[in-house]
Amino acid sequence: SSGINAEYGGWEGIITVLLTVAVLFVSFLPFCAAFLARDHVNVNNTVYRATHFLNYLNIMANFYVYCLTVRSIREFLCTLARQSGRKLGLLPTPETAAA
């Protein structure tokens, strides 16, 4: 087994995929229902907009799913936030902390 799978127990990727698929189904199901029912039910602009809005939420949700389930992404974002905070002067640098 690879080092990544051994380190995280192999569940990290499985959970990420399952959550991503679950979010996709939840966001895409209303669109499919509206599409299939369009001949039998009057689908107005509000339903049309809501179904497309859910699809856009799916796109944004992927970022949060990955942040919640993939440790390396969380570590990268934390490192990036610390570096940015130091560059902006919001966090102490090793030089200013010693002073």
MMTF fields as JSON, N, C-alpha, C and O atoms, coordinates in Angstrom:
{
  "mmtfVersion": "1.0.0",
  "mmtfProducer": "UNKNOWN",
  "numBonds": 395,
  "numAtoms": 396,
  "numGroups": 99,
  "numChains": 1,
  "numModels": 1,
  "chainsPerModel": [1],
  "groupsPerChain": [99],
  "chainIdList": ["A"],
  "bondAtomList": [4, 2, 8, 6, 12, 10, 16, 14, 20, 18, 24, 22, 28, 26, 32, 30, 36, 34, 40, 38, 44, 42, 48, 46, 52, 50, 56, 54, 60, 58, 64, 62, 68, 66, 72, 70, 76, 74, 80, 78, 84, 82, 88, 86, 92, 90, 96, 94, 100, 98, 104, 102, 108, 106, 112, 110, 116, 114, 120, 118, 124, 122, 128, 126, 132, 130, 136, 134, 140, 138, 144, 142, 148, 146, 152, 150, 156, 154, 160, 158, 164, 162, 168, 166, 172, 170, 176, 174, 180, 178, 184, 182, 188, 186, 192, 190, 196, 194, 200, 198, 204, 202, 208, 206, 212, 210, 216, 214, 220, 218, 224, 222, 228, 226, 232, 230, 236, 234, 240, 238, 244, 242, 248, 246, 252, 250, 256, 254, 260, 258, 264, 262, 268, 266, 272, 270, 276, 274, 280, 278, 284, 282, 288, 286, 292, 290, 296, 294, 300, 298, 304, 302, 308, 306, 312, 310, 316, 314, 320, 318, 324, 322, 328, 326, 332, 330, 336, 334, 340, 338, 344, 342, 348, 346, 352, 350, 356, 354, 360, 358, 364, 362, 368, 366, 372, 370, 376, 374, 380, 378, 384, 382, 388, 386, 392, 390],
  "bondOrderList": [1, 1, 1, 1, 1, 1, 1, 1, 1, 1, 1, 1, 1, 1, 1, 1, 1, 1, 1, 1, 1, 1, 1, 1, 1, 1, 1, 1, 1, 1, 1, 1, 1, 1, 1, 1, 1, 1, 1, 1, 1, 1, 1, 1, 1, 1, 1, 1, 1, 1, 1, 1, 1, 1, 1, 1, 1, 1, 1, 1, 1, 1, 1, 1, 1, 1, 1, 1, 1, 1, 1, 1, 1, 1, 1, 1, 1, 1, 1, 1, 1, 1, 1, 1, 1, 1, 1, 1, 1, 1, 1, 1, 1, 1, 1, 1, 1, 1],
  "groupList": [{"groupName": "SER", "atomNameList": ["N", "CA", "C", "O"], "elementList": ["N", "C", "C", "O"], "formalChargeList": [0, 0, 0, 0], "bondAtomList": [1, 0, 2, 1, 3, 2], "bondOrderList": [1, 1, 2], "singleLetterCode": "S", "chemCompType": "L-PEPTIDE LINKING"}, {"groupName": "GLY", "atomNameList": ["N", "CA", "C", "O"], "elementList": ["N", "C", "C", "O"], "formalChargeList": [0, 0, 0, 0], "bondAtomList": [1, 0, 2, 1, 3, 2], "bondOrderList": [1, 1, 2], "singleLetterCode": "G", "chemCompType": "PEPTIDE LINKING"}, {"groupName": "ILE", "atomNameList": ["N", "CA", "C", "O"], "elementList": ["N", "C", "C", "O"], "formalChargeList": [0, 0, 0, 0], "bondAtomList": [1, 0, 2, 1, 3, 2], "bondOrderList": [1, 1, 2], "singleLetterCode": "I", "chemCompType": "L-PEPTIDE LINKING"}, {"groupName": "ASN", "atomNameList": ["N", "CA", "C", "O"], "elementList": ["N", "C", "C", "O"], "formalChargeList": [0, 0, 0, 0], "bondAtomList": [1, 0, 2, 1, 3, 2], "bondOrderList": [1, 1, 2], "singleLetterCode": "N", "chemCompType": "L-PEPTIDE LINKING"}, {"groupName": "ALA", "atomNameList": ["N", "CA", "C", "O"], "elementList": ["N", "C", "C", "O"], "formalChargeList": [0, 0, 0, 0], "bondAtomList": [1, 0, 2, 1, 3, 2], "bondOrderList": [1, 1, 2], "singleLetterCode": "A", "chemCompType": "L-PEPTIDE LINKING"}, {"groupName": "GLU", "atomNameList": ["N", "CA", "C", "O"], "elementList": ["N", "C", "C", "O"], "formalChargeList": [0, 0, 0, 0], "bondAtomList": [1, 0, 2, 1, 3, 2], "bondOrderList": [1, 1, 2], "singleLetterCode": "E", "chemCompType": "L-PEPTIDE LINKING"}, {"groupName": "TYR", "atomNameList": ["N", "CA", "C", "O"], "elementList": ["N", "C", "C", "O"], "formalChargeList": [0, 0, 0, 0], "bondAtomList": [1, 0, 2, 1, 3, 2], "bondOrderList": [1, 1, 2], "singleLetterCode": "Y", "chemCompType": "L-PEPTIDE LINKING"}, {"groupName": "TRP", "atomNameList": ["N", "CA", "C", "O"], "elementList": ["N", "C", "C", "O"], "formalChargeList": [0, 0, 0, 0], "bondAtomList": [1, 0, 2, 1, 3, 2], "bondOrderList": [1, 1, 2], "singleLetterCode": "W", "chemCompType": "L-PEPTIDE LINKING"}, {"groupName": "THR", "atomNameList": ["N", "CA", "C", "O"], "elementList": ["N", "C", "C", "O"], "formalChargeList": [0, 0, 0, 0], "bondAtomList": [1, 0, 2, 1, 3, 2], "bondOrderList": [1, 1, 2], "singleLetterCode": "T", "chemCompType": "L-PEPTIDE LINKING"}, {"groupName": "VAL", "atomNameList": ["N", "CA", "C", "O"], "elementList": ["N", "C", "C", "O"], "formalChargeList": [0, 0, 0, 0], "bondAtomList": [1, 0, 2, 1, 3, 2], "bondOrderList": [1, 1, 2], "singleLetterCode": "V", "chemCompType": "L-PEPTIDE LINKING"}, {"groupName": "LEU", "atomNameList": ["N", "CA", "C", "O"], "elementList": ["N", "C", "C", "O"], "formalChargeList": [0, 0, 0, 0], "bondAtomList": [1, 0, 2, 1, 3, 2], "bondOrderList": [1, 1, 2], "singleLetterCode": "L", "chemCompType": "L-PEPTIDE LINKING"}, {"groupName": "PHE", "atomNameList": ["N", "CA", "C", "O"], "elementList": ["N", "C", "C", "O"], "formalChargeList": [0, 0, 0, 0], "bondAtomList": [1, 0, 2, 1, 3, 2], "bondOrderList": [1, 1, 2], "singleLetterCode": "F", "chemCompType": "L-PEPTIDE LINKING"}, {"groupName": "PRO", "atomNameList": ["N", "CA", "C", "O"], "elementList": ["N", "C", "C", "O"], "formalChargeList": [0, 0, 0, 0], "bondAtomList": [1, 0, 2, 1, 3, 2], "bondOrderList": [1, 1, 2], "singleLetterCode": "P", "chemCompType": "L-PEPTIDE LINKING"}, {"groupName": "CYS", "atomNameList": ["N", "CA", "C", "O"], "elementList": ["N", "C", "C", "O"], "formalChargeList": [0, 0, 0, 0], "bondAtomList": [1, 0, 2, 1, 3, 2], "bondOrderList": [1, 1, 2], "singleLetterCode": "C", "chemCompType": "L-PEPTIDE LINKING"}, {"groupName": "ARG", "atomNameList": ["N", "CA", "C", "O"], "elementList": ["N", "C", "C", "O"], "formalChargeList": [0, 0, 0, 0], "bondAtomList": [1, 0, 2, 1, 3, 2], "bondOrderList": [1, 1, 2], "singleLetterCode": "R", "chemCompType": "L-PEPTIDE LINKING"}, {"groupName": "ASP", "atomNameList": ["N", "CA", "C", "O"], "elementList": ["N", "C", "C", "O"], "formalChargeList": [0, 0, 0, 0], "bondAtomList": [1, 0, 2, 1, 3, 2], "bondOrderList": [1, 1, 2], "singleLetterCode": "D", "chemCompType": "L-PEPTIDE LINKING"}, {"groupName": "HIS", "atomNameList": ["N", "CA", "C", "O"], "elementList": ["N", "C", "C", "O"], "formalChargeList": [0, 0, 0, 0], "bondAtomList": [1, 0, 2, 1, 3, 2], "bondOrderList": [1, 1, 2], "singleLetterCode": "H", "chemCompType": "L-PEPTIDE LINKING"}, {"groupName": "MET", "atomNameList": ["N", "CA", "C", "O"], "elementList": ["N", "C", "C", "O"], "formalChargeList": [0, 0, 0, 0], "bondAtomList": [1, 0, 2, 1, 3, 2], "bondOrderList": [1, 1, 2], "singleLetterCode": "M", "chemCompType": "L-PEPTIDE LINKING"}, {"groupName": "GLN", "atomNameList": ["N", "CA", "C", "O"], "elementList": ["N", "C", "C", "O"], "formalChargeList": [0, 0, 0, 0], "bondAtomList": [1, 0, 2, 1, 3, 2], "bondOrderList": [1, 1, 2], "singleLetterCode": "Q", "chemCompType": "L-PEPTIDE LINKING"}, {"groupName": "LYS", "atomNameList": ["N", "CA", "C", "O"], "elementList": ["N", "C", "C", "O"], "formalChargeList": [0, 0, 0, 0], "bondAtomList": [1, 0, 2, 1, 3, 2], "bondOrderList": [1, 1, 2], "singleLetterCode": "K", "chemCompType": "L-PEPTIDE LINKING"}],
  "groupTypeList": [0, 0, 1, 2, 3, 4, 5, 6, 1, 1, 7, 5, 1, 2, 2, 8, 9, 10, 10, 8, 9, 4, 9, 10, 11, 9, 0, 11, 10, 12, 11, 13, 4, 4, 11, 10, 4, 14, 15, 16, 9, 3, 9, 3, 3, 8, 9, 6, 14, 4, 8, 16, 11, 10, 3, 6, 10, 3, 2, 17, 4, 3, 11, 6, 9, 6, 13, 10, 8, 9, 14, 0, 2, 14, 5, 11, 10, 13, 8, 10, 4, 14, 18, 0, 1, 14, 19, 10, 1, 10, 10, 12, 8, 12, 5, 8, 4, 4, 4],
  "groupIdList": [1, 2, 3, 4, 5, 6, 7, 8, 9, 10, 11, 12, 13, 14, 15, 16, 17, 18, 19, 20, 21, 22, 23, 24, 25, 26, 27, 28, 29, 30, 31, 32, 33, 34, 35, 36, 37, 38, 39, 40, 41, 42, 43, 44, 45, 46, 47, 48, 49, 50, 51, 52, 53, 54, 55, 56, 57, 58, 59, 60, 61, 62, 63, 64, 65, 66, 67, 68, 69, 70, 71, 72, 73, 74, 75, 76, 77, 78, 79, 80, 81, 82, 83, 84, 85, 86, 87, 88, 89, 90, 91, 92, 93, 94, 95, 96, 97, 98, 99],
  "secStructList": [7, 7, 2, 2, 2, 2, 2, 2, 6, 6, 2, 2, 2, 2, 2, 2, 2, 2, 2, 2, 2, 2, 2, 2, 2, 2, 2, 2, 2, 2, 2, 2, 2, 2, 2, 2, 2, 6, 6, 6, 1, 7, 7, 7, 2, 2, 2, 2, 2, 2, 2, 2, 2, 2, 2, 2, 2, 2, 2, 2, 2, 2, 2, 2, 2, 2, 2, 2, 2, 7, 2, 2, 2, 2, 2, 2, 2, 2, 2, 2, 2, 2, 2, 2, 2, 2, 2, 6, 6, 1, 1, 7, 7, 2, 2, 2, 2, 2, 7],
  "xCoordList": [0.835, 0.0, 0.87, 1.983, 0.394, 1.185, 1.203, 0.404, 2.127, 2.264, 1.033, 0.688, 0.364, -0.835, -1.942, -2.573, -2.186, -3.249, -2.944, -3.846, -1.689, -1.33, -1.475, -1.91, -1.114, -1.173, -2.608, -2.883, -3.515, -4.891, -5.858, -7.067, -5.346, -6.2, -7.021, -7.889, -6.792, -7.507, -8.927, -9.576, -9.418, -10.811, -10.965, -12.062, -9.889, -9.984, -10.571, -11.502, -10.046, -10.528, -11.939, -12.733, -12.258, -13.597, -14.643, -15.69, -14.363, -15.301, -15.456, -16.562, -14.353, -14.409, -15.303, -16.147, -15.112, -15.921, -17.388, -18.263, -17.666, -19.055, -19.747, -20.892, -19.069, -19.665, -19.867, -20.885, -18.904, -19.029, -20.215, -20.976, -20.369, -21.491, -22.82, -23.808, -22.84, -24.073, -24.501, -25.676, -23.543, -23.861, -24.329, -25.254, -23.71, -24.123, -25.564, -26.364, -25.898, -27.259, -28.281, -29.334, -27.979, -28.916, -29.123, -30.23, -28.073, -28.216, -28.79, -29.398, -28.605, -29.039, -30.424, -31.086, -30.87, -32.176, -33.337, -34.186, -33.411, -34.518, -34.515, -35.576, -33.33, -33.235, -33.804, -34.563, -33.442, -33.957, -35.476, -36.185, -35.961, -37.41, -38.153, -39.187, -37.638, -38.279, -38.219, -39.171, -37.108, -36.968, -37.962, -38.6, -38.078, -38.999, -40.468, -41.321, -40.762, -42.151, -42.589, -43.742, -41.707, -42.024, -43.214, -43.908, -43.461, -44.603, -45.914, -46.988, -45.835, -47.033, -47.37, -48.515, -46.38, -46.562, -46.0, -45.018, -46.627, -46.136, -44.905, -45.034, -43.741, -42.488, -42.226, -41.93, -42.338, -42.176, -40.71, -39.827, -40.488, -39.126, -38.487, -37.28, -39.267, -38.722, -38.159, -37.076, -38.869, -38.377, -37.123, -36.151, -37.14, -35.986, -34.76, -33.675, -34.935, -33.813, -33.34, -32.137, -34.269, -33.895, -33.09, -32.114, -33.496, -32.761, -31.358, -30.409, -31.219, -29.889, -29.052, -27.839, -29.693, -28.983, -28.407, -27.28, -29.168, -28.661, -27.466, -26.544, -27.464, -26.295, -25.074, -23.963, -25.264, -24.144, -23.659, -22.458, -24.581, -24.172, -23.335, -22.416, -23.645, -22.858, -21.411, -20.482, -21.227, -19.869, -19.118, -17.953, -19.772, -19.115, -18.916, -17.931, -19.827, -19.738, -18.533, -18.005, -18.092, -16.938, -15.715, -14.964, -15.499, -14.378, -14.464, -13.465, -15.629, -15.799, -15.718, -15.191, -16.224, -16.101, -14.636, -14.217, -13.855, -12.439, -11.719, -10.841, -12.079, -11.448, -11.777, -10.927, -12.985, -13.382, -12.773, -12.512, -12.543, -12.165, -10.702, -10.2, -10.008, -8.628, -7.676, -7.632, -6.934, -6.041, -4.978, -4.664, -4.422, -3.354, -3.858, -3.109, -5.095, -5.659, -5.823, -5.517, -6.31, -6.434, -5.075, -4.943, -4.068, -2.726, -2.187, -1.589, -2.4, -1.956, -2.649, -1.995, -3.961, -4.698, -4.266, -4.182, -3.993, -3.515, -2.144, -1.897, -1.259, 0.06, -0.067, 0.602, -0.91, -1.133, -1.695, -1.285, -2.632, -3.221, -2.178, -2.135, -1.333, -0.274, 0.707, 1.082, 1.128, 2.076, 1.46, 2.123, 0.213, -0.457, -0.613, -0.408, -0.978, -1.115, 0.187, 0.2, 1.274, 2.584, 2.956, 3.47, 2.7, 3.026, 2.197, 2.672, 0.961, 0.099, 0.329, -0.25, 1.168, 1.46, 0.412, 0.375, -0.446, -1.487, -1.009, -1.572, 0.032, 0.595, 2.055, 2.725, 2.557, 3.975, 4.877, 4.578, 5.975, 6.988, 7.997, 8.013, 8.833, 9.84, 10.739, 11.192, 10.995, 11.84, 11.128, 11.746, 9.839, 9.113, 8.696, 8.506, 8.551, 8.178, 9.313, 9.079, 10.559, 11.729, 11.988, 12.642, 11.493, 11.773, 10.917, 11.029],
  "yCoordList": [-1.189, 0.0, 1.239, 1.211, 2.307, 3.533, 4.23, 3.927, 5.168, 5.893, 6.689, 6.797, 7.25, 8.047, 7.153, 7.493, 6.016, 5.127, 4.567, 4.432, 4.24, 3.711, 4.78, 4.494, 6.007, 7.092, 7.425, 7.637, 7.474, 7.874, 6.704, 6.906, 5.498, 4.334, 4.025, 3.154, 4.698, 4.414, 4.959, 4.878, 5.509, 5.985, 7.398, 7.798, 8.152, 9.557, 9.693, 10.472, 8.958, 9.041, 8.521, 9.087, 7.442, 6.858, 7.826, 8.025, 8.419, 9.374, 10.602, 11.116, 11.071, 12.233, 11.953, 12.773, 10.8, 10.452, 10.305, 10.801, 9.629, 9.431, 10.753, 10.954, 11.655, 12.96, 13.782, 14.456, 13.724, 14.468, 13.96, 14.753, 12.655, 12.071, 12.401, 12.696, 12.35, 12.669, 14.115, 14.386, 15.035, 16.443, 16.615, 17.385, 15.914, 15.995, 15.518, 16.185, 14.38, 13.866, 14.808, 15.061, 15.326, 16.219, 17.498, 18.033, 17.981, 19.226, 19.009, 19.918, 17.819, 17.58, 16.958, 17.08, 16.297, 15.642, 16.597, 16.266, 17.77, 18.69, 19.117, 19.281, 19.296, 19.658, 18.542, 18.802, 17.315, 16.162, 16.043, 15.779, 16.235, 16.142, 17.221, 16.944, 18.441, 19.526, 19.259, 19.552, 18.706, 18.401, 17.327, 17.438, 16.29, 15.202, 15.612, 15.096, 16.538, 16.93, 18.112, 18.535, 18.648, 19.867, 19.702, 20.677, 18.49, 18.276, 18.11, 18.304, 17.754, 17.476, 18.584, 18.715, 19.364, 20.407, 21.71, 21.705, 22.804, 24.099, 24.465, 24.812, 24.387, 24.729, 26.203, 26.598, 27.004, 28.451, 28.865, 28.039, 30.156, 30.692, 30.457, 30.232, 30.506, 30.312, 28.905, 28.731, 27.918, 26.537, 26.399, 25.772, 26.971, 26.925, 27.537, 26.955, 28.702, 29.376, 28.597, 28.492, 28.052, 27.294, 26.049, 25.723, 25.356, 24.149, 24.491, 23.762, 25.569, 25.981, 26.497, 26.29, 27.161, 27.624, 26.44, 26.509, 25.365, 24.167, 23.578, 23.07, 23.637, 23.168, 24.034, 23.516, 25.333, 26.208, 25.935, 25.989, 25.645, 25.281, 23.999, 23.857, 23.082, 21.863, 22.189, 21.599, 23.111, 23.497, 24.075, 23.743, 24.932, 25.533, 24.52, 24.594, 23.587, 22.607, 21.698, 21.206, 21.468, 20.598, 21.107, 20.31, 22.407, 22.977, 22.611, 22.207, 22.747, 22.447, 20.955, 20.558, 20.128, 18.675, 18.285, 17.517, 18.802, 18.48, 19.023, 18.356, 20.219, 20.781, 19.943, 19.767, 19.436, 18.634, 17.241, 16.678, 16.68, 15.277, 15.015, 13.928, 15.957, 15.722, 16.527, 17.756, 15.822, 16.458, 17.308, 18.393, 16.851, 17.606, 18.961, 19.937, 19.028, 20.314, 21.245, 22.434, 20.702, 21.537, 22.07, 23.247, 21.203, 21.628, 22.694, 23.674, 22.504, 23.49, 24.833, 25.875, 24.819, 26.067, 26.764, 27.992, 25.982, 26.58, 27.223, 28.326, 26.536, 27.095, 28.358, 29.355, 28.321, 29.485, 30.662, 31.805, 30.383, 31.446, 32.053, 33.27, 31.2, 31.721, 32.585, 33.664, 32.116, 32.889, 34.215, 35.251, 34.181, 35.413, 36.368, 37.574, 35.824, 36.657, 37.32, 38.478, 36.592, 37.177, 38.255, 39.308, 38.0, 38.988, 40.255, 41.353, 40.106, 41.274, 41.939, 42.987, 41.337, 41.902, 41.585, 42.226, 40.606, 40.256, 39.248, 39.166, 38.481, 37.492, 37.815, 38.349, 37.502, 37.789, 36.859, 35.676, 37.405, 36.604, 36.162, 36.72, 35.179, 34.774, 35.937, 35.979, 36.883, 38.03, 38.978, 39.474, 39.225, 40.145, 39.47, 40.147, 38.151, 37.45, 37.438, 37.455, 37.41, 37.379, 38.749, 38.845, 39.805, 41.166, 41.53, 42.637],
  "zCoordList": [0.0, 0.0, 0.0, 0.525, -0.569, -0.638, 0.708, 1.594, 0.846, 2.108, 2.469, 3.646, 1.477, 1.747, 2.29, 3.291, 1.644, 2.101, 3.479, 4.305, 3.736, 5.047, 6.115, 7.231, 5.777, 6.766, 7.159, 8.34, 6.211, 6.486, 6.555, 6.664, 6.494, 6.627, 5.397, 5.461, 4.271, 3.041, 2.988, 1.946, 4.082, 4.131, 3.604, 3.217, 3.585, 3.179, 1.767, 1.561, 0.814, -0.562, -0.721, -1.473, -0.017, -0.109, 0.433, -0.184, 1.572, 2.171, 1.281, 1.116, 0.711, -0.178, -1.382, -1.744, -1.993, -3.163, -2.786, -3.497, -1.678, -1.257, -0.965, -1.371, -0.267, 0.026, -1.245, -1.399, -2.145, -3.39, -4.209, -4.763, -4.281, -5.022, -4.342, -5.014, -3.007, -2.277, -2.54, -2.789, -2.483, -2.743, -4.185, -4.443, -5.119, -6.519, -6.682, -7.337, -6.097, -6.22, -5.589, -6.174, -4.408, -3.73, -4.538, -4.582, -5.17, -5.92, -7.319, -7.884, -7.879, -9.254, -9.348, -10.38, -8.296, -8.323, -8.611, -9.439, -7.964, -8.283, -9.756, -10.357, -10.332, -11.741, -12.61, -13.544, -12.306, -13.065, -12.912, -13.883, -11.708, -11.471, -12.254, -12.862, -12.243, -12.984, -14.49, -15.213, -14.956, -16.374, -16.812, -17.859, -15.992, -16.334, -16.207, -16.928, -15.29, -15.048, -15.91, -15.825, -16.728, -17.479, -18.419, -18.705, -18.902, -19.796, -19.035, -19.604, -17.756, -16.958, -15.959, -15.528, -15.603, -14.601, -15.169, -15.911, -14.814, -15.238, -14.396, -13.222, -14.987, -14.301, -14.572, -15.7, -13.53, -13.696, -13.55, -13.318, -13.693, -13.612, -12.252, -12.171, -11.195, -9.852, -9.694, -9.136, -10.17, -10.098, -10.945, -10.523, -12.118, -13.013, -12.343, -12.368, -11.75, -11.073, -9.858, -9.619, -9.091, -7.894, -8.251, -7.576, -9.31, -9.688, -10.177, -9.888, -10.899, -11.346, -10.176, -10.137, -9.234, -8.04, -7.265, -6.773, -7.155, -6.476, -7.206, -6.568, -8.506, -9.257, -8.966, -8.856, -8.841, -8.495, -7.078, -6.809, -6.178, -4.818, -4.822, -4.016, -5.71, -5.821, -6.176, -5.623, -7.081, -7.48, -6.29, -6.072, -5.524, -4.357, -3.238, -2.504, -3.103, -2.018, -2.164, -1.166, -3.386, -3.58, -2.84, -2.278, -2.824, -2.077, -0.6, -0.005, -0.01, 1.406, 1.692, 2.731, 0.8, 0.978, 1.009, 1.875, 0.082, 0.051, 1.277, 1.825, 1.71, 2.916, 4.153, 5.026, 4.231, 5.384, 5.371, 6.434, 4.209, 4.15, 3.79, 4.075, 3.181, 2.751, 3.634, 3.571, 4.438, 5.407, 4.73, 5.219, 3.631, 2.974, 2.464, 2.473, 2.028, 1.591, 2.779, 2.687, 3.909, 5.123, 5.556, 5.893, 5.545, 5.948, 5.007, 5.45, 3.702, 2.721, 2.943, 2.911, 3.167, 3.376, 4.665, 4.713, 5.707, 6.96, 6.763, 7.25, 6.053, 5.765, 4.93, 5.201, 3.931, 3.076, 3.873, 3.669, 4.778, 5.597, 6.529, 6.708, 7.127, 8.012, 7.242, 7.701, 6.067, 5.26, 4.819, 4.846, 4.419, 3.996, 5.169, 5.028, 6.33, 7.516, 7.915, 8.332, 7.787, 8.102, 7.094, 7.473, 5.808, 4.777, 4.936, 4.646, 5.395, 5.598, 6.948, 7.234, 7.772, 9.079, 10.123, 11.174, 9.856, 10.799, 11.841, 12.932, 11.505, 12.415, 12.659, 11.776, 13.835, 14.092, 13.285, 13.12, 12.788, 12.11, 13.167, 14.264, 12.865, 13.863, 14.297, 15.44, 13.379, 13.732, 14.712, 15.655, 14.488, 15.368, 16.664, 17.674, 16.659, 17.881, 18.884, 20.092, 18.385, 19.279, 19.884, 20.923, 19.261, 19.745, 20.937, 21.463]
}
